[in-house]
Amino acid sequence: MQKWVVGIDVGGTFTDLCAWDGEVLRRAKTLTTPDDLTRGVADWLAMLGIEPGFLLVAGSTVATNTLLERNGARVAYIGTHGFEDVPLIGRQNRPKLYDLHVRKPRPLVGAGDCFGVKERVGPTGEVIAGLDEGSVREAIAAIRGRGIESVAVCLLFSFLNPAHEERVAAIAEAAGLGVHCSSRILPEFREFERAATTIVNAYVAPQTGAYLQKLAVTGRAAGAADVRVMQSNGGQASPDEMAAQPVRTILSGPAGGAIAAAYAANLVGVRRALTYDMGGTSTDVALCDGNVALTNETVIDGWPVRVSQLEIHTVGQGGGSIASVDAGGALQVGPRSAGAVPGPACYGRGDEATVTDANLVLGRLQADHFLGGRMRLDSDRAVRAVERVGVRLGCSAVEAAKAIVAVANAGMEHALQVVSSRRGIDPAECWLVSFGGAGGLHAAALAEAMNLQGVIVPPDPGILSATGMVLADVVNDYSVSLARTGEGIDLAGLRSSFGRLMDRAAEGLFRDGFDLDDAECERMIDLRYRGQAYELTVPLESLTDVGLLAVPFHRAHRERYGTADELLPVEAVTARVRAVVRTEKMRPARLGEAGGQRAAPIRSGSIVFEGAVSAGVFERATLLAGHVIDGPAVIVEAHATTLVPPGWISRIEQLGHLRMMRAGK
């Protein structure tokens, strides 16, 4: 491997950097440059003092923002004649059953931009009607006449026989169009989900592809020997691969944080944890039970995205989330964010109150110790911004600040419930692994509200997402749905499908500079009882006997739903292969021992909880293993602040983690 591995997480407010050469670890945080996300790469790398020849692993929010802000490419959809309205019809799901004014998400493709071509492939992959190339050329001519740049192609049963889709793609590419085939992106059944995922890919591809190509050029110009991109599944991949399938980067940044948080939990012997990443724009949470769970069922802004990704839930509460009072007099926090420009009022340019401003007004942030003292916060400007909210609410600035924090906490608590109690997980069994620049200010309050075991704050939590990109393995996921014969599980067909997937994995590894021998290839299969509408993904333990094949499914079904019936027939739906090339993992240095000495605060200050109390302010870099800090206290460091409330203690562990618990627990 290269001497240095550098992880960069470009967030909405801050850009985080982490570099490691096998022994030395360097970190930095700086404001994001939203006008050009790659503009500061060379400057950021210079901050770390990294010599040329390094591996650069970058997180990308471009695909996510393009989808959420609805500023992607105009997309045309080509489907089988008679089925061209699949993206518009969708499913008849009603996520808000009692909302009388519900609005469907604005479609990514207009009704007039959906085209049908004459062809038909049957449910076992047989060609029922050949492709009418005249209808294809007619559709392509209409698409070009509309000035459309991106085309999504999704024909019936193309996951079993992609020949017609490939021919449509060849004709469209020859006409100068960017083409995205469902048989390449998601060769799985369920027509609407396959079409929607392909459309999302086509929608975000031009902007994301341009960004990734520019990132690769900029990174190499700055001295990178190789550039990789973080995927939503928690693994690295090449920029070229992700430019072709940018839908796999929708959760790129949050995935890095979740990977690093799971690693931190394992280092301190915590198996079941809730990962909690509060950044400047949003908060991302996930359940970790040894590893962060994977899912193929995610809905983003109303559109299903069925690629493999870490099961992360995001809410629009971050340090930069703007507080406002609606027409009915109710306080709202987020999802609108101040971002990096102008930023919270205390940054000196913005005028709207944010969660960061509220924490500063309450004394929980230290104005002279933000970013390690490199950026002094404007307390007066923060007070004025929060006062304006207080005027609307009819209260003082301090009471308004407390209300802002309470509303933000409620939103984040709800997110944590989504990934724990709403999935049958008792929060009382979990620790909260807190990170992100703002996470430590709210972690104890959330743990208290949810009756969690306590809080783990890893070393340098403000940079943990970038750290996760350094820790990430090279991962590629491949899948294909199986032909439905109605005669039970076809073991011979399964073996053939897994053979083709292994061939695809070998080709992907070769493109990334690896051999199949370098990788661990995990085979999985989606199974269900006959008649069920949804399936469970389980490890493939046998391809020699149908009964043995179903054993892990019965076990998983009982664990998930509390029941299983070994006598019911089981159907095989989709075959999956995950190819993983393990990377070398960093390990935090052991701290010196406190030897019974008490930690010494650098000063004391006034912090508001129910009322104002005096609290010690501690510098984390000076703390030693075994130090115990009683709340109320504030622990400051270069890129984050941790709040220890009254009635809580924080213990420093040998590898530098803070373990916060209620006193006496």
N, C-alpha and C positions, 0 to 999 in steps of 0.2 A: 504494500500500500504506500501511498505518498506519505512524506514525512508529516505534513500538517493536514488535518481535516478541519474545514471551516464550515460551520452552520450559520445560515442567515435566515431570520424570520422577519419578513417585512409586514408589520402590522399597520392598522389604521392610524395609530398615533406614534408608536415607536418602532424602530428597527433594532432587533437584538442580534448580537453576534457572539459566537462561541468558537474557539479554536483550540485544537489539541494535537500534540505531536507524539503521543505515547507516554510522555512524562509531564510536559508543561501544559497548563491550562490557562487560557486567556479569554476574557469576556469584555464586552462593551455594549452600551445602549446609547442610541442617538435618535433624534426626531426623524420621522419618515419624510421623504421628499415626494409628496403626492403628485406633483406635476410630472415626474418621471421617476418611477420606482427604482430604476437601475442607475440613476445619476450619481448617487452617493456611494456606489459599490467600491470604487477605487479608494475613496476617502475613508470609508469604513474599514477596509482591509488595512489601510495605512495606520489607522488608529491601533490596530492589533500588532503591527510590526511584523507581519508574516512575509517571509521571503518567497519568491516564485517557486512553483512546482507543487502547489497544494491541491487537494480535492475540495471543491466548493459544493455544498449541499444547501439548496435554497428552498424555502417555503414560498408558496405563491397564493395570494388572495385574489388574483385577477379574475379567475373563472367565477369564484363566489360573488365578487362585487358586480361583475358583468350580468350575472343572472339576477341578483337581488335588485340592482338598479335598472334593469331592463334596458340596457344600452348595447346589446349585442348585435350580431349580424341579422339581416333579413333572411329568413330561411324559407326554402321551398321544400315540400314533402312529396315524395313519390312513393305510392303504395300500389298494391294490386287493385286493378279496376273493380269498383264496387266497394272497396274498403278504404278509399282515400280520406274518409272523414273520421277515421279512428282517433287521431289526435284531438279532434274537436269534441267527439262524443265522450271519450274517456270512460271513467267508471261512474256508477251512480252512488258513490260514497257521499255521506253527509257528515263531515267532521263536526259541524255545529248544528246538531239536530233541531234545536229549538230557536235558532236565529231566523227571524222572519225576514231579515234584510240581507241575508248572506249573498255574497258576490263570489262567483267563480274567479280563480286567478286568470288574469289576462293571458290568452294563449300566446305561445311563442311563435306560432305560425298562423297566418290568416287563412280564412276559409277559401279565399280566392287564390291562395298559393299552394293548395293541395291538389295533386294530380294523380290520376290513375293510369297504369299501363296494363295492357292485356297480357296476362300470363296466369298460370296456376300450378302451384306445387302442392301435392297432397300431404296428409298428416304422417305419412311414413317416408316422405322425401321423394316420392315418385313424381315425375312430370306429367301432369294431367293435360295441360295446354302449354305449348311452347311460347317463348317470349316473342311478342309482336314488336319488332324493332321500329316499325313505322310509328307506333304509338309512343315509343320512347323518344324518338327524334322530334315528334310533335310536342311532347311535354317539354323537352329541353329547349326548343325554339321559343315556347311561351315563357319559360323561366328566364331565358336570356333577354327577352324583350321587356321584362319587368325590372331588369337591372339587379336581379338577385345574385348574391355572391356565394351562398352556402346552401348545399342540398343534402337533405336527409333521405336515405332510401331504406324502406322497410317493407319487404314483400312477405306474403304469407309463407310460413314454414321455411323461410330461408335459413334458419338455424340448422335444418336437416340437409338442405341442398342449396348452397349459396350461388349456384351457377348463374341464375337470372340476375341476382343483385350485382354480381361481379360484371356482367355484361352491361347492365344499366350504368354502373360506375364508369366503365371504360368509355362509353359513349359520352357521358357528361364531362369527364375529365378531358376528353379530346376537344370538347367545346369550350374549355377553359374554366370550368366550374370547380369549386372545392366540394368534394363528395365525401359523405360519411355513411358507411353501410352498417346496418344493424348486425349483419353476420360477422363483422369484424369487431364491433364494439360490444355487443351483448348477444351472443348466439344462444339465447334462451327463449323458452316459450312465454306466454302472456303477451298478447299482441300490443296492448296499449302501453304497458311498461317498457317493452322493447322499443316501441316507436318513440315514447317520451324521452327515454335515455339518449337515443340517437339524435333526437331534435335538440336536446340540451347541449349535446356535444357539438352539433353543427352551429348552434347559436353562439357559444362562447369561443369557438375555435379560432376565428380570425384574430381577435384581440389577444387571447391567451397565447396563441402560437407566435404572434409577433413579439410579445413580451418575452417568452421563453427563448426565442432565437436571439433577441437583443441581450438577454441575461447571459447566454452562453458566450456571445461575442465579447461583452463587457468583462465577464469573469476571466476569460482567457487573456484579454488585453491587460488585466490587472495581475496576471501571473498564475492563474489556475491551470494546472495540467489537465484537469477534467472537471466537468460541471454536471451535477445531478439535481434532480427535482424531487421534493418530498411528495409522496402520493397520499391519498386519503386512507389507504390501507396500512399506513405506518411504515412503508418501505421507500427506498430510493429507486429512481428510474432515470433514464436518459432524457434530456430535453426534447430530443426528436420524437421519442416514444410518447411523451406527454403532450407535445404539440399536436400529434395525431389524435390523441385521446384525452383532451384536457378535462373531460368530465371526471376523470380519476383524480383530479387535483382540487375538487370542490372543498375538501376539508384539510387541505395541505398543511397550513400553519397549526391549527388545533391538534392535528395528528402528532406532530413533533412533541408538543407539550404532554399529551397523554402517554406517549411512549416513555418519556423521561420520568414522568410521575410514577408510572408502574415500576420502572427500574429503581427509583428512590424507595418506593414502598418495600420492594423485595430486599433492598440493602439493609433496612432496619427491621426485617422480619415481620412485616405486615402483609398478609395475603389479601384480605378483603378491604378495599379502600374506595373512596369516591375521589376522583381527581377533580380539582377545582382551579380553573385558570381564569383569573379576572385581569383582563388587560385594559387598554385604554378605550376600546370601542365596544367590546362584548365580553361575555363570560361563557366559557366552554366547560362542560362537566361530562364525566363518564364513570362507569362502574368498572373497577379493576378487581378481578378475582384471580390473582396470579398474573394474568395478562388482561389487557383491555379487550373487551368483546368485539367481534367482527359482526357486521350485518350486511345483507344485500337488499334491505328494504328501508330506504330513506326517502322522505318527501321534503323537498326544498322549495319553498314559496309555491306550494301547490302542485309541484311536478315530481313524479316519482323518479328517482335516480337509483337504478338497481345494479350498481357496480359495487365490488367489495370495498368496504370502508370501515374504519373504527366507529363503534357505536357511540357517537358524541352528540350531546344535546347543547344547543346554543341559545342564549337569550341576549337581548340588546341592553344589558346593564354592564357598563364598564366604568372606569375612572373618568372617562370623558363624556359619559352619558349626560345629556342636558335635562335639567329639571324645569318643568313648566307647569302652569296651572290652567286647566281647561275651562271651557265656558261655564261648566257646572260648579267650578270652584274646587275640583279634585286635583291633587298633586300627581303629576306623572314624571317618571324618570326613565329616559330613553324611549324608543330605541334610537332616536336622533342623537348623533354624537358630534362633539366639537372637533374631533379628529386631531391631526397634528397642526393644521392651520385652520382657524386661529388658535385652537386648543382651549383648555379651560381658562377662565378669567385670570386665575393666578399665574398663568404663563406670561401675562403681560400684553396679550393682543385681543383676546376675546372678551365679551361682555356678558355672556350667558352663564348662569350658575350650573356647575356640574357636580358629580359625586366627589371629585378631587377637591373642589372648592369647599364643599361641605366638610370634608375631613380636615382641611386646613383650618377652617373656622372653629372646629371643635378641638383643635390642638393635637390631633392625632398624626398629622403630618408636620415635619419640621421644616420650616421655610428655608433654612440655611443648609439643609442636608439632602436636598433633592438631587438625584443623580450624583450622589457622593459629593455634593457641594458645587458641582459644575454649573448648576442652574438654580438660581435663587428664586423662590416663589414670592409673588406679590400678595401679601396678606390683606392689605387694604383693598385691593381690587376684588379679591375673593369675597370679602365682607360686603362690599357694595353690591356685588352680583347676587349674593344670597339674600341680602336685605330686600332686594326687589321682589324676590319670590315670597319673602315673609310679608311684604305689604299686601300681596294678592291673597295670602292666607290669613292675614290679620294677626301676625305674631312677630316676634323678634327674629333677628338673624340667627341666633343660636338655636331657637326652637325650630326654625325653618331648616337649618342644617341637620338637626336630629331627625326631622321628618324625611328629608331627602335620603339619608342613610337608611332609615327604616323601610322606605318604599323600595330602595335598591335591594336591600336584604331580602325582602319578601319575594321579589322576582327571582333572585338567585336561589332562595330556599325552594321555591316551586320547581326550578330546574333540577335541583338535587333530588327532589322527590320523584320526578319523572324517571330518573335512572336508578332509583332504589325502591322505595315503598310501593310505587305504582307497578313495579315488576315483581312484587312478592319478596323483596329483600328487606330485612329488618335493619333500619339505619343504625340501631344500637350495636350492631355487630361490626360497623364500619369505622375506619379512621378517615379523616379528611386530609388529603395531600394537597396543600395550598401552595399556589405559585402564581406567577404573573406579577406585574409591578404593583397592583392594587390589592391582590388577594389577601395578604397578611393583615390588612386593616379590617377585614370583615370575617375572617375565617372562624375565630372563636365564637362570635355571635351566631353564626350559622350552625356550628357544632352544638352550641347550647340549645338553640331552637329545635334541632332535630335529634337531640339526645345521642349524638355520636360518641364514640370512644374518646376522641380527642383530635388533635391536629398535628400533622407532620409538615414542617416547612423545610424543604431541602436547601442545601447550600446555594446561594445566589439564585433565589427563586424568580427574580425578575427576568432572567435570561433562560429559563428552563426550556422553552419551546425551541430555541436555537440549539440548546444542549441536546435535545431529543433528535435533532437532525444529524448531529455527530454520532449519536448512538444507533441510528436507524440501520437496519439491514437492507440489502438489496432484495426487493420482493416483487414478484410478478404473479398475478392471478389469471387463471385460464378456466373457462367453463364451456359446456355445451349441453343443451337439453337433448333428451333421448327420444327416439321414435316410440310412439305408443302403439303397441301391438294388441293390447287387450288380453294377452296370454301370460300375464305375470312378468317377472323379471327375466330378461334375456341376458344371461351371463356372458354369452359369446359377444353380443352387441356391446355390453358394458366394457369388456376387455378391449374391444376395438376402439371404443370412444376414449378410454384412458390412454391407449397407445397413441392416438392422434394428439391428445392433449400433452402428453410427454414430449412428442415431437415439436409441438409449438413452444413448450417450455425450453427445450434445447436450443431452438432457433433464437428465442428471446435472450437467453443467457449468452449465446455467442455474440449477438449484437452488442451486448453490454460488456463484452470482453472476458466472459467466463466460460467454463466448460460445465457440462451436466454433473461431473464429479465434484465440482466446487459447491454444489447446492444440495440442500435438503429439500426433497420434493414430497410434500404431504398430499395424499389423495383423500378426497372427501366426496360424499354423495348426498344429494337431497332425496329423502325418502318420506313417504306418507302412507297412511292406511288408505286402502281403496275407498274412494268416495269423499275423502277430505279435500278441502280447497287449497290448503297450504301445507308446506312440508318443513321438515327439520333437516339441517345440515349436520351430518355426523361423520366421524373418521371412517375411512374404508378399512375394515379389518380382515375381510376375506373376499376373494373373487372365485372361490371354489365351490361354495355352497350357499344357496339362497337363505337358508335358516341362519347360518353364521353371519351373513351380510346384514340381516335385520337386527341382530343382537344389540348393537350400539344404538339403534333407533328406538327400540323398546325402552332401553335404559334412559335415553334422553327424553322420550315422551313422558315417562313416569316422573322424571325430575321436573319437567316443565309444567305438566298439567295434572300431576298427581295420580295418573292412571295409565295403564297400558294393557293391551290384549295380544298375547303372543299367537293367538289362534286366528286373528284377522289377517287377510292377505295384505301384503305390503307392496307398494309401487315405487319403482326407481324413476326419478324425474330428471335430475341434472347431475352430471359428473363434473367434478372440480379438481384442479391441481394448483397447488401453491408452491412455487419454487423460491427458496430463500437462501441467499448467500450471507452467512453470518459475518459481521464486522467485529473488529476488536473493540472491547468496551472499556471506557475509562472508569476509574474508581477514585472517589474523593480521598484526599490525604487524611490520615488520622491526626486529630488535634492533640496538642499537649494536654496533660492532666491538670485539673485545677488544684488537686491535692488538698482539698478542704478550704481553700481560699474563696472568699466571696467575690462575686463579680462587682466591679466598681462602675457606677454610672458616670457618664461624661458630664451630666448636668441633670437638673430636675426641671419639670415644666408643669403647666396646668392643662389637664385634659378633661373634657366634658363627657360624662356618661349620663346618669340621671341628673347629676349636678357636677360642678367642677371639683376635681380632686388633684392632689399633687402626685406626680408620677416620675419615676426615674427614667432617664434616656440612656440607653446602652448602645455601644458600638459593637456590632456583631463580630467584626474582625478581631476584637480583643478577647472574645469569650473562649473559654477552654472547656474540654470535656469534663462533665461533672458539675459545671456551674448551674445553679438553680436561681431563676429570677421570679420573684413574686409579683403578681399584678397588684395595682395597675402599673404598667411599664410600657415603654416603647423601645423596640430594638431596630436601629437604623443600620443600613448597609448601602453599598454603592447604587443598587438598582431597585430597591424595594424597602418597605417598612412593615414591621410586624407589631401588632397591638396585642398586649397581654392585659385583658380586662381585670377588674377587681374579682377576687375569688378564683383566679386561674394562676397556674404556675407554668413556667417554661424551663425545661431541662435540656442542656446541651449534650448531644451524644458524641461518641468517639469519631464518627465520620462527618461531624459538623452539622447534622440535622437538628432542628429545634423540635422538641416534642412537647406540645402544650396540652394540659389537662386541667380539669376542674380540681381545685385544691382538695386533698383528702381522698381522691379517687385512686 
